[in-house]
Amino acid sequence: MTTTAAPAATTAVDMSVDLAGMRLPSPMMTASGCAANGKELARFFDLRELGAFVTKSVMADPRSGRGTPRMAETPSGMLNSIGLQGPGITAFVEQDLAWLHENGARVLVSIAGGTSAEFADVAARLAASEAFAAVVGVEVNISCPNVANRGLVFACDPAASADVLSQVRPQLPPEVPIFAKLTPDVTDIVTVAQAAVEAGADGLTMINTLLGMVIDTDLLRPQVAGVTGGLSGPAVRPVAVRAIWQTRAAMRDGRLPEVPVIGVGGVRTGRDALELVAAGASAVQVGTAAFNDPNAPVRVGRELRDLLHEKGFSRLSDVVGIAHERMA
Ligand SMILES: Cc1cc2nc3c(=O)[nH]c(=O)nc-3n(C[C@H](O)[C@H](O)[C@H](O)COP(=O)(O)O)c2cc1C
């Protein structure tokens, strides 16, 4: 008698997510700026294995970013001062987005701007592009400095955040959700989240890097040419968990409309991802870990699925924010 091997029990966990109408088979995404625009990672795995591929934030015009050196190692993470280097929206849609579309990737396009009007312009040109069918959502990176306001970060100011979101929303079809990417470098992230959601954000991505600095103690000068930079990696995960927790708590209290949260910050393993999900994230991005292990965005997804199975859960969605119900 022949026996058919039972299908791997882990496949029984439903990992699909619905992010403000954006239906994805997996919660796993790359983090903006950490996986270039797709080609580099496609050598390691099929991009369709991801829930969505998140592109580097694109601005209206080409930019060369900040001077070098641009990276410094830190305990449990890294500091980068890349600046928003990129090809500009025209070349991005013609080359990168077209390539991602041809390769069947679901794409969450990250957009940035020096003014609210630039964000709106980038969104409008994206919506008008030929490969727009690949776009499952837009991440609005309001955590970059506002050039018009001498380096102020939009997401440090609720009014500036609202202005960007209210100008971007009408440029995109209503069925394409937009996610405001927030910075943890604020006193009260819930106030900024509130302003962004009221102005039209369908969801939130948390967190961007924290502002940090490294000094070369041999040369006794700043290690990156931009002087300060963004801290990322495992060191920032507790900050991401806290930001997601506070925002989800505000939704549970009725202080903030219920919107999906995409968690990002220091995720290297399935257990790290589970921490963000238990705090309230419905999907998870992997950034810095992909520099060391390009497979990390999909590996973490498999580890998360196995962990959920081990714990007896059959749906990822049942675990989103579960830690709020289990407070000691
Ligand atoms: C080299 C580098 C470049 C980044 N560029 C962007 C970017 O263009 N837009 C953006 O929204 N976030 C950018 N980020 C932030 C990441 O998307 C992510 O929010 C942050 O690194 C925390 O996640 P991690 O600890 O998994 O890296 C960048 C991060 C790094 C390390």
The ligand as an SDF file (V2000), in Angstrom:
LIG
                    3D

 31 33  0  0  0  0  0  0  0  0999 V2000
   20.4360   52.1970    3.2170 C   0  0  0  0  0  0  0  0  0  0  0  0
   19.0210   52.5530    3.5870 C   0  0  0  0  0  0  0  0  0  0  0  0
   18.2560   53.3350    2.7130 C   0  0  0  0  0  0  0  0  0  0  0  0
   16.9330   53.6540    3.0320 C   0  0  0  0  0  0  0  0  0  0  0  0
   16.1900   54.3940    2.1540 N   0  0  0  0  0  0  0  0  0  0  0  0
   14.8770   54.6320    2.4370 C   0  0  0  0  0  0  0  0  0  0  0  0
   14.0480   55.3180    1.4970 C   0  0  0  0  0  0  0  0  0  0  0  0
   14.4570   55.6770    0.3900 O   0  0  0  0  0  0  0  0  0  0  0  0
   12.7540   55.5470    1.8480 N   0  0  0  0  0  0  0  0  0  0  0  0
   12.2240   55.1470    3.0460 C   0  0  0  0  0  0  0  0  0  0  0  0
   11.0300   55.3610    3.2920 O   0  0  0  0  0  0  0  0  0  0  0  0
   12.9900   54.4770    3.9440 N   0  0  0  0  0  0  0  0  0  0  0  0
   14.2890   54.2120    3.6660 C   0  0  0  0  0  0  0  0  0  0  0  0
   15.0530   53.5220    4.5640 N   0  0  0  0  0  0  0  0  0  0  0  0
   14.4450   53.0750    5.8420 C   0  0  0  0  0  0  0  0  0  0  0  0
   13.9610   51.6220    5.7620 C   0  0  0  0  0  0  0  0  0  0  0  0
   12.9740   51.4540    4.7750 O   0  0  0  0  0  0  0  0  0  0  0  0
   13.4020   51.1490    7.1290 C   0  0  0  0  0  0  0  0  0  0  0  0
   12.2850   51.9520    7.4630 O   0  0  0  0  0  0  0  0  0  0  0  0
   14.4290   51.2420    8.2610 C   0  0  0  0  0  0  0  0  0  0  0  0
   15.7150   50.8980    7.7960 O   0  0  0  0  0  0  0  0  0  0  0  0
   14.0810   50.3390    9.4410 C   0  0  0  0  0  0  0  0  0  0  0  0
   13.9990   48.9890    9.0390 O   0  0  0  0  0  0  0  0  0  0  0  0
   15.2420   47.9370    9.1800 P   0  0  0  0  0  0  0  0  0  0  0  0
   15.7420   48.0480   10.5810 O   0  0  0  0  0  0  0  0  0  0  0  0
   14.6290   46.5850    8.8420 O   0  0  0  0  0  0  0  0  0  0  0  0
   16.2610   48.3640    8.1890 O   0  0  0  0  0  0  0  0  0  0  0  0
   16.3800   53.1990    4.2710 C   0  0  0  0  0  0  0  0  0  0  0  0
   17.1660   52.4270    5.1360 C   0  0  0  0  0  0  0  0  0  0  0  0
   18.4650   52.0890    4.8190 C   0  0  0  0  0  0  0  0  0  0  0  0
   19.2530   51.2470    5.7750 C   0  0  0  0  0  0  0  0  0  0  0  0
  1  2  1  0
  2  3  1  0
  2 30  2  0
  3  4  2  0
  4  5  1  0
  4 28  1  0
  5  6  2  0
  6  7  1  0
  6 13  1  0
  7  8  2  0
  7  9  1  0
  9 10  1  0
 10 11  2  0
 10 12  1  0
 12 13  2  0
 13 14  1  0
 14 15  1  0
 14 28  1  0
 15 16  1  0
 16 17  1  0
 16 18  1  0
 18 19  1  0
 18 20  1  0
 20 21  1  0
 20 22  1  0
 22 23  1  0
 23 24  1  0
 24 25  2  0
 24 26  1  0
 24 27  1  0
 28 29  2  0
 29 30  1  0
 30 31  1  0
M  END
$$$$
